[in-house]
């Protein structure tokens, strides 16, 4: 049996990167003679495209099954076997695309981040003033990250279990979590730099300022979990006002 390449990750364009392809096929492609007939190149290209498409569909079925289980259970305490049964695929197929449950949860986390990034772009693009753009970004990001007990405001799935488990993922896979958050991090950095250039905020290190704002907004939910009285929990507006003062806006 041909060796398989590991790790599946959804790219910024929404397609899956790193879908496993037989190493024999990859080696054959690399060694292909530049003078081989065009019909042969087209046939091989179609074959590889079809294999990638099938792989993406199978990966998506595993992810959809896991999201469904999270929505039903309200937790990430599901088993790989439950995912396999729900997706109507095989255990062998699961390990063809994922090293284990953590790898699957990372994929779900990455998928959720991309969904939130698309929504953030939409609300930010609706504003023209640099400070207004920065404010709506912070408020909407807070809504995405706050795993409230009330019905979710954003997203197709229950993100609370994924938000909670992301803390564990950050300890076990810091570089992967950082990479997954990159679309949000870069967007915020651009907004801070835009506001600084317009003179709306006064910061000497925009990258550091953006990092502090992101941490304050994204993880305020953790502090809110320690407050039993909902009326005393930190709101999105309060978090933004705190960040605004820090930015000397």
Beta strands, then each sheet from edge to edge (+ up, - down):
strand 1: 9-10
strand 2: 16-17
sheet 1: 1+ 2-
end
